[in-house]
């Protein structure tokens, strides 16, 4: 039995395919269209997941859509009407776009995919999130928490699940939303909503949470885990452009200008920013204020998430928690859940945001609607398109790109040599990752031991700002040598790079390039099974240097989606200061040429 899952029209569009309840492929549309966070109907992702199995639309038994468009339409309609005339613009935009396509999703699926209406099933937004975590987890039963911006009406749900049944017993409704609270600060701090949230998270360790009392004025939380926003401070329910109100600005001052460079006294002025400005001290002071605000919203978010999880633990008595929704990507909060709420095991879907809803909707249809038993655990995140050695070689030959083909051992040895020599390497292997993190299949790698490596990678590749920490990938069996994180090796979110933990004080100088300013690291534990070549590479680096850790950042330039094809990898390599590109077993170098 084949079930196609689809999510789209709000955040990240994606498609996923199940064969007899087992996931065989999943990908976000942005990887094919090259438009970051593309939310349009994911026709390219659908074509890919079908082609990966060699099936046509006729062979699909069902298509599962990740939310209920009518319910969502109702919410937009009612909220805009309540706020009329202040929300007239929201209402007009909603009417136009929803009436054009979103409302008629089944007609659209029939037309674009070619599946008749009676084979199209609908899940609810938060049920899709819940299913994406629970049905991919190894747990037979667990508590469930979903937290995001907004689905149809729900912005957070709590409940429990057993075998093939998910029961969401409590919901928090729009406009009371933890995701939208965080996004409001994301916009205030000068970042793009739905893109800059992790920058706020990265910026917060540079600040002191001195404004938590002010942030707490915006949101009231109860011992049962629920919370309410004071809507006088917000405008996202009546404006499509500015999510905060005048009263919010009276509390926090002027928003941070979008194009301002971020640095503080603590970060210093990175060399790749160019010459230090004469008013460095004044600018650093202003940035410090914004870093303090970032620290404050991060602290309050952690409090609210921990409060919800604590209440849920009390109610369910379960030791296992499944977490999904965009807030599940807040990897700092995730570790606090494990440390502070009583839950002992945590599963977070690697694509915890709306993309994950495609997998969730398909699994919900299979297990809950059709009553089929479970037989799948998402052990890794490699569900994207793979390119065979022949495809790689054909591309290189066709473009007359010089390369060297090495056998496995020599490939690893050569890559380790280059890493030790301080080179920055594009590493392209196997199927691309599902979700926002690169996990060793479409990664840029470097030596984490060098204090200057952050600046080197930023200068050569990403031109990113100091609040963007680089991640350590570490052999799963060596994690306790480097991190103070009891039990982390058992936690699935660690292999999906969704936990931020403390680097051991004695190791902070050993791996400075992947240690954040507050001594933490957003680690990726790498088990050998399912990620053999990456594991072997890190092991080889460990043998040569005594440090079984590499610096891992996603294979893309700023503002672009992570690469999919060998051509995109090569183009990114050429347009950056990367020194070496490894495509499968083929090595491409820049030596002897002038860098592009
Ligand atoms: Fe969502």
Boltz pocket constraint, residues with backbone or C-beta under 6 A from the ligand:
constraints:
  - pocket:
      binder: B
      contacts: [[A, 125], [A, 129], [A, 148], [A, 149], [A, 150], [A, 151], [A, 325], [A, 326], [A, 352], [A, 353], [A, 354]]
      max_distance: 6.0
